[in-house]
């Protein structure tokens, strides 16, 4: 791939070119998903290798999320200073180092260091990939192209679950030693080196975001990119972008989130924080991070539990594909609202099923065949509702809802809250599992899902069909 991807230009621009450069950005989403999901099959290995208790293991699992919070926040800030592409390049390098280090770690502190480094990469990719896609795509199909990012995230999760399952099946267990005398759980991390290396190479062939180039005063470079996207409309687009920026033409900065008239934080920032937080407070990552532990806790074997994760991953991809076709037709807000209601109902059903569990002499829970089936179906339908709505739509909206002047800052703050909420949910689940049980935990997540429906109805405004220059803050 050359230093800058090329594609034939027409009077209306090249859709193929836009798809190509957006596709490269979505590899960051794939790694986001893979890095988040791979931990799912390694929990037993981490406990055995590091001798940690439930709280210690919870922190080993959740440690990546601390890096995610920092990565998301600083990525938004750094992207306004240096550009979207350099931030994505650094994240690719961090993915590679983290994948290698997580597998070679011999102690919890060492493992946590590499996982936090990987978290920085995930956090950066989580906000920069949708931002980049939004800034290079036309409004008429921006939602679909940004939704591909969620397809990539779920594909990453799916392939992490799939590779974990096959590695454990081939070796007999995640605890068993495999190639070169290394335990299987270590190889689960090393698989990520392949897509991470490809991401680094592919990024070298995409241009910088044209909207960042205009903000930086590099209009000639921006025009060159925009001609390939918008064709003869490129010069008009440069003027629109320029008009949407600060009247004194200063570079975007964090203080721009303060309304100059009221002196308060712009309302759109609070909406972004709400969207980012609720996406995690509904508990989706409990299934992604602790799926194997969850299903083993109600009587499934390790292999069966890992296979259930593979099924959930496949179902998730199908749900996101449906959203892909609807998001630019129906809009973002209706999908979010339907998803909230669906998640509230299915989470409540999961809580009910888990409330019927019986316990053996060792305190291990077990569900009857009927309740086990209900829990399995409700959990997977819940995953469908999430990936049909909040999974893709939240990232689409965060990438497009902020005005050009505050997009980096808005993403930085929303991304920080998203990952802090993710950390809180992930860290508290093992504690809730031993205190209030699955029934209490899922009941809490169901409550947050119901509240999110009210939040969408009252505070979120539709962005379908609007150019980024039309976004108001």
N, C-alpha and C positions, 0 to 999 in steps of 0.2 A: 504494500500500500504506500502511495507517495506521501509526501509531507502534508498534502492537503487533498482530500478526496475530491474527485471530479465527476461530473455527470453532465449530460447534454442539457442545455438550457433552451426553454421555449419562451414565447411571449408571456405565458402565465407561470413560468418557473418550472423546475423539475421536481415532481413528487418523489421520483426515485432517489434523487440526491438527499432530500429531506429524510426519507425513510432510512437511507444508508447511515447518515450521521447520527440520527436518533437511535438507530439500532445499536450502534457502538455504545452510546450512553446507557442503554438498557442492560448491557453486560454488567454494569455496576449494580443494577437491581438484582441480577442473577446471583452475584457474589454476596449481596446483602442477604438474600434468601438462603443461600447455601451456608454461609457463615452462621446465620441465626439458627438454622435447622440441624446442622451437623452435631451440635452439642447434645441433641436429643438422645442419640444412641451411645454416648460416651459417659453418661452419668455414673453407671456402675464401675466403669474403668477408673474414673477419677476418684471415686470413694476408695477403691482397692489400692490404687497407686499412692494416694496421698494420705490415706487413713483418716479422712474427714468425716464429721458427723453431719446431720441433716442441715444444720445452719451453715457449716463450712462448705458443704457441697452447694447449697443454695447460693452462696457468695461466689464460688467458682463459676457456676453457671451464669449468674447475673453480672459478674465483673465486667464482661464485655460491654454491658449497657452503660457503665460509667464512661467508657471511652466513646460510646455512641453519642451520649449527651454532649460531651466536649467536642467531638468531631462535627456534629451537626451545627453547633453554635459557631465554632470558629470557621467552619467551612463557608457559612453564609457571609461572615465578616471578611474573610480572606478573599472570597470570590469577588467581592466588590472592589478589592484593592488590586488583585493580580489576575483575575479572570476565572471563568468556570473551568476551562480546560486544564490549567495547571493544578487546580485543586483535585480534579479527577485523576490526573497522573500520579500525584502524591498518594492518593487513596489506593491506587493499583499497587504501588510499591509496598504500602503497609499491609495490604491483603496477602502479598507473597510472604513477607517476613513473619506475619502472624500465623499463617497456615503451617509454615515450617516449625516455628518456635513452639506452638501449642502441642504439636506432636512429639517434640523432643524433650519437653519439660519434665523435670524430675522432682519438682516440689510445687506446692500450691502457690507460693509467691512468684516463682518463675512462670508458672502457667498463667497466673493472673496478669502478669506483665504483658505477655504476648496476646492474651485475649483482650486486654484493654487497648493494645495497639490495633488489633483487628477491629475493635469497636470504633476507634477513631475513623478507620476506613469505611466501616458500615455507615456511621453517622454522616460522614461527608458525602458518600454516594447516595444516601437516602434523600438528601435535600438537593444535591447538585444535579443528579440525573433528571428528576422531573423539572427542575428549573431550566436546564439546558434544552430539554425537549420542548417545553412550553415556549422558549425564546427563539426556537428555529422553525416551529410549525405554524401553519396558517390556522386561523380560528375555526374554519369549517371542518377540520379534522383533527384539531389539537387534542380534544378529549380522547379520541380513539388512540392517537399516538402516545399520549401520556399513559393511557391504560395499559399499553404494551409493557410499560415499566412494571406494573403489578403482575402481569403475566410472567415476566422475567423473574420477579421476586418469588412467586409461587413455584415456578419451574426450578429455581434454585433450591427451594425447600424440598420439592419433590425429589430432585436428584440427590440431595443430601440424605433424605430418608431411604431412597432406593439403594444408594451406595452403602449406607450403614447396614441395611437389611442383608444385602448380598455378602458384604464382608463378614458380618457376624455368622451368616449361614455357612459360608465356605470354611471359616476357621472354627466354627462350633460355638463361639461366644465372643463378645467384645473383649472379654478378659483374657482369652487365649493368645498365646504368641503366634505370630504369622511370619511373613517374610523377614529374613535377616535377624530373627530373634526379637522383633519388636511386637508389643501387644497390638491386637487388632484395632483397639480404639485410637491408637496413635495414627494408624493408616487412614482412619476416617477423616482426620484433619488434613493429612498430606494430599488426599485426592484433590483438594481445592487448589493446589499449586498449578494445575493445568489451566482451568479457566482464568485464574488470576494473571498468569503469564500472558495469555491471549489478550486479555483486557488491556494490559500495559502496551502491548504492541499495537493494537487496533486504535487506541487513543491518539497515537502519533499521526494518524491520517485524517483527523477531523479538524474543522476550523474552530476558532473562538466564537462564542455567542455574538451575533451581530448587535444585539441590544447592549451588551457590555461594551463592545467596540465604540458604539455611538456615545455612550456615557463617558467613555475614556477620551473622546475627542478624535478617535480614529475613524472618521466617516468614510474615507476612501476604502479602507479595509472592510468596513461594514457593508458598504455598497457592493463590493465584489461578492461577498457571501449572499447578500439579499437578492442580487440579480439571479442567482441560481435557484433561490427559493420563490421569489415573487415575480421574476421576469421584468417586464417593462414598468411594473408598479414599484420597483425597488427604490427609486429616488423619492417618491411620495411617502414610502414607508420610513425612510430615513428622517424626513421632515416630521412625520407623526411621532416617531420615537423621541426626537429632539424636543418637540413641543410638550411631551408628557413628563419631561425631566424638570428639575428645579429651574425657576426663572433666572436665577443668577448663575446657572450652569455649573454649580459645584458638583463634585463627584458624590455619589451616594454614600451616606455615612449613618451610623447607628442613631444619632440624634434626630434623624429625619422621621423617626417613628413618633416623635412628639409633635402634635398639632400646634402650629405657630400662633394660631388665634386663641385656642382654649388653654394651651399650655399643658394639656393632658395627652396620654398615650392615645393614638388614633384607634377608633373602635374596631377597625379591620384587624388590628393586632390581637385584640381580645378574642375575636371570632376565630382567628387562626390558632390561638392557644387552646380554645375549647375543642375545635376539630381534632387537633393533634392529641390532646389528652384523652378525649372520649374513645378514640380509636384503640387505645390501650386499656382503658378502664373496663371495657367489656370482656377482658380476659382472654383475648385470642391467643396470646403467646404462651399461655399456660398449656394449650394443646400443642403448639409448635415446639416449645422447649421441654415440656414435661410429659409429652404424649405417651412415651414408652413407660415412664414411671406410673402415670395415671392408670393405664390399662392393666399393668401388672398388679396394681394395688387392688383391683377388683377381680383378680383371678386369672388373667391371661398370662401365657408364658412370654418370655422375652422375644422369641421369634414371632409369635402371634401379635404381640404389641407393636413390634417394628413393622410388621406387614400392615397393620391397621393404619399406621402413619403413612405408608405408601398409598393406601386407598384414599386417605384424607387429602394427600397431596394431589392425586389425580383428579379428585372431585373439585378441589380448589381451582385447578387450571380451567376446568370446564366452566365453572361459575364466572371466572374473570373474563373468559371469552364471550360469554353472554353479555356481560357489562360492556365489553369492547364494542359490540354492535348497537347497544342502546344509549350509551352515554351522550353522544352527540345528537341523538334524536329525542330522547325523553328528557335529558338534562341530568345534572348532578344531584340537585336537591331531592327530587322524587326518589331516586335510587337510595340515597342516604336514609330517608325517612322510612321507606319500606324495609331496608336492612335493619334499622333499629328495632322496629316492631318484631320482625322475624327473629332476631337474636334474643330479644327479651323472652319471647314465648319458648324457644327451644332451650335456652339456658334454664328456664324454670322447670322444663320437663326433665332435664339432666339432674337438677337438684332433687326433684321428686324421686327419680329412679335411684339415685345414690342414697336417699333417705331410707330405702328399704333394705340396704345391705346388712347381712349378718356377719358375725365375726367368729373365727375359730379360736382355739385355746391360745394361740400365739398372738391374737389380736389382728390377724390379717382379714380384711373385708372380702366378701363374696356376694355377687348378685345372682338372683334366680335367672333362669334362661329368659323369661319374659322381660324382666327389668334390665338385664344385660343387653337385650336386643333394643329396648327403648333408649337406653343410654347411648348405645352405638349409633342408632339412627338419628337421635336428637343432636348428638355432638356433630355428626357429619352434615346434617341439615343446617345447623348453626354455622359451620364453616362455609357452607354454600352461601348463606345470607351475608356473611361478612365479606366474602370475596366477590360477591355480586354488587356490593355497595361500599362499605367503609374501606375495604382493602384498597381498591383502585381510586375511588372518588376523593378520599381525603388527600392523597398525594397529588391528584390532578388539580384539586382546588388550591392546595398550598402552592403549587407551581405557577398558578395563573391568577389568583385572586388579589395579589398585592400589586399596587401601582409600580411602574418601572423604577421610580426613585427609591422605593423601600423594599423591593423584592428580596434582595440579599439579606437585609436586616430582619424582615418579617419571617423569612425562612429560618434564619438563625435562631430566633426566639421560639417560634413554633416547634422547630426541630428539637431544641433543648427540652421543652416541656414534653414532647412526644416520648423522648428517650428516658427522661426522668420518671414519667408515668410507667413506662415499660419496665424500668428497673424496680420500681415499687411493687408492681404486680408480680414480677418474676421472683423477687426476693421474699415476698410475703407468702407465696403459695405453699412452699414446704412447711412453713410455720402454721398456716391455716389448716393444712392437711392433718397435722398432729393435734390441733386444738379444736377447731370447729368442724373439721372434716370436709369432704367434697360437697356435701349438701349446703353447708354454710358458705363456702367459697363461691359455688356456682350461684347461690341465691344473691350474693353481693354483686356479682357480675351482671346478673339479670336486672337488678335494680339500676345499675349504671346504663344499661342498654335502654331501659324505659326512659330515663332522664334524657338520654341523647336524642330521642325522638322529639321531645319538647324543645330542646336546644335548636335542632334543625328547623323546626317550624317557626320559631320566634326570631332567630338571629342570622340565619344563613340566607344569602341572596344568590340567585342563579347566575352562573357565568357562561352558560352555553351560548355559543355564537358571538361572543364579544371579543374584540381584539384586545391584546394586552394594554394597548394605549387607552382603552375605554374603562379600565378598572379604576374604581374610586375607593379612597381610603378614609 
